[in-house]
């Protein structure tokens, strides 16, 4: 059974009548079955209070012969009504073909064997993320490297704190490793960001995400010395207020970055804990434990003395951190949570879900709470905590392995030593499908899709070429989720690890600006903003081979065909059953397609390349 001929359901609005049901609500779910599958009966198995219940589905006469761009005109739509019994209600489809054994359809695809419940579709009844979050395009800024405001003037080394090592914005390379890496200081500030908001808007972004703005003893500021003030090196509280005002005047939003797992060793809470063993702050950190502690005498992130770990069994930690998150919502529309996977977890202690739930409850309904995970986050999603995650596992990693250039020579592939492996498109598809198969559609849609960030090499370095770089951006613009753009990649900047990739923006370095790449970012992100199917539409995979990935994004009124190629190869013929002679216009990339006499479209074998066509 080819991908294009498989029965389909994905949890999107095309297949579920109500995307955000409250507990106890009843919704209709549909499954779309190609006539060639010969299915004669469909059942839905749900779990209520973890007890399986089975319902018979019926053919929906209102959707019989429904056409999306002429594709699937003979498909049969089956429906059943389900109650959102629990916070997460699992369900799957059991399809019986004529003359053959029944098989399952879950979020991971068709299975002709018994499968575990972790890939079931999910109705999630917890309070939903804010509606704006899944519609956003996020632009990430590392403040020290984005822009130095006109009023700031030249850097004065004598005015810098003792830890800072001044660097020249347009001459010095961002240091990638060794002593001084975290101390190299270029002097970007918040007013500099305000002065370049029009550029951010021009690449299609409507949400600005800042890495930490609280003072620390590093250029990255993940070692906060207080959460009560904005770093004066960035312009202080007034500069943040000016930035937030300018962001909102443009109809944009602003997100902050908070370290819930640890503080800096210079933080006022930790200094109070060190100064007095009887201080209430002492219980906010791990100074005593039945587990071995590092030689410096307290638990810390990566055993780094500068990053003491917070103990979330402390009510003082909980109340103070909740107050921090609420306080800065005067300027921020939500938070990205650093090291979310470790927050509240140590040895036999696991308060991770409890912490996520508490932080979410501390925020208003229109604020987003997004968790950083560089590996598998699925066990912590679809609960009453994080709204979504940074989708490194289900998007970044497979895209990198598929589009990797031939001579990257990197030292690590995320947490695994060694270079990025080069894998076929079938492997990328399998990873993307595996992640999407273990979270709800709602979580997938609210998680950030990423091709690079301040913690990774640049996508131009990974791909090794403009052409493959733009294939990655095409996937970023069209795959379900919230695209996150890392400042500078729209100019084609390079970098071989996270630190080296934190290159100051080339505002005055035209030789470092790849204008065709910038134009492509603008066109692709503009396309995402213009096409509802790219924001809300379902995802239906049609084809995957070594060098090609093809899928549809569909709503009731729109169907877009997306094709990505990493190399030139044979044309791909898709038997979609369209009307012969129909012209299929291109929205991005190659020229229009023409439907052949057999109802198929043939995608050209040119590559690397990326294309989007409108089937409706």
C-alpha positions, 0 to 999 in steps of 0.5 A: 500500500503506497503512501498516497493510497493509505487511509488517512486521519491526522487530527487536524480541523479537516478530520476533527469537528472541534480542535479544542474540546472541553472535558465531556464535549462530543466531537465528530472524527472522520477517516478518509479511505481511498476506494481502492482500499476496498474497506467494508467496515470501520470501527473506532477504538477509544480509551475511557479511563484507560478502558478500551471502548469500540464504536462502529463508524458510518459512511458520511453522505455529506462527504461522499465524493468530497474533492480537494482540488480534484484529488480523492474524488472517489475517497469514502469518508467514514465518521463517528462521534466521540466524547472527550472523556479524559484530559487526553482521550486516545483513539484509533481506527480499525479498518476491515477490507473485503476478503482480508484481515483488519488493520489499524490506522494510528497517528504513526500510520497503517499497522497490520499488527497489534500496536501500543497506545502511544501512537493513538490519535489524541483528543486533548481537553486541557486548556489550549494554547493561545490561538495566536501561537500556532499562527506565528512566525518566530524570529530568534535573537541573541541580543549581544550579536544582533545590533548595537544601537546608534546612541550606544556609540563605540564600545568603551572597554573601561566601562565593561564589567570585569568578565567581558572581553570586548570584540569588534563587531565587524572584524572579530569572528565569534569564538567557538570554543576554549577560554573566553568563549562565553565572555567574548562581548560584542555589545548588542543592546535592546534599542539596537533590536528596536531599530531593526524591527522593520527588517524582522517584519520584512522576513515574515516574522511577527514574534520576536524571541529574545534569549535571556535579557537578565544580567549574568557573567557571560554573553549568553546570560543563562547564568542570571544574577537576578530576575528582577532587572534587565541587564544594564548592558542591554539598556536596562528596564527602559530599553525593554519597555521601548522594545515591547512598545515598538513591537506591539505598535507593529502588531507583533509579539515578544517572548522571553527566555527563562532558566527554570532549571538553574540560576547563576552562581552570582544570583542573589538567591544563591549568594544568600544561600551561601552566606547563611546556612540558615537562610530560607534560600538555602532550601532553594538549591541542593546542598545536601542529598543522599546522592553524590554531589559535585566537588564544589558542594552543590548540584549544578547544571552539567556539574558547572559551578557557575550554574547551581540547580534549583530544587523545585521541591522548595515552595520558595522556588515555586512562588518566586519563579511564578512571580518572575514569570508573571511580572515580566508579562508587562512586556512579554507575551510568553516564555521559552523555558530553558532546559525544561526537560531537567527542571524539577528532576534529579535522581529519584526526584521527578517533579517535572510535570508538576512544575510545568503544570504550576508554571502554566497555571501561573500565566494567563490564557493568552501567554505561551509556555514553550519548552526546550527539549533537544531530544525526545519530549513526547512523554512530557507533551499533551498534559496540562503543562507545556504548550509545545516544544522546540521540535529538534527531534521531529524536524531539525534532526531529520532535516539535517541528516537528509540535507547534510553537505559532503564536508561538514566535519562537525564535532557533534550531532547534538548530544552524540559525538561525531559529524552529522550522518547523511541519511536518505529521505526515507529515514527523514520521513520515518523520524518526522512520522515517529515524532508526529505519531506520539503527540497530538495534532495540537502539540505538533501545530504549537511546537517550533520547527527549527533549522538552526538556533543559537545552540546549533551550527548554522543551516548553511554550514550543515547543508553546504550550499544555498540550494539545499539551505533553501530546501530546508527553509521551504520545509520550515515554511510548509511543515506543520508547526511554528517556524523559528528563524534564527537571526542571520541565517536569512543572510546565509551566515555560517557557523560550525557550532552554537557559539561560533554561529553567534555571528554579529549581524552583517548590517555593515558587511554587504559581502556577508549578505546573501541577498538571494537567500534573504529574498527566498526567506521573505517569499517562503515565509510570506507564502506561509502567512498568505496560505491558511493550509500552511498554518492550519491544514492537515498533513498527508504524506504522498511519497518519500524516497532517498532524495525526495519528500512530498506531502499535502497540506489540506483544509476543506477549501484548499489543498497544497502539494509540496515537494522537496528534493535534495539532489537531481534524480528521476521525475516522480509520478503521482497518480492523483486521479486528477482531471487530464489536462488540468493545469496546476499552478506553482506558488513557489519554485518550478513552473506549473504542472499539467495533469497527464492523460492518466490523471497523474502529475509528474514532478520534475527531477531537478534538484536540489529544489523545492516547490509548492503547487495549488491543487484547488 
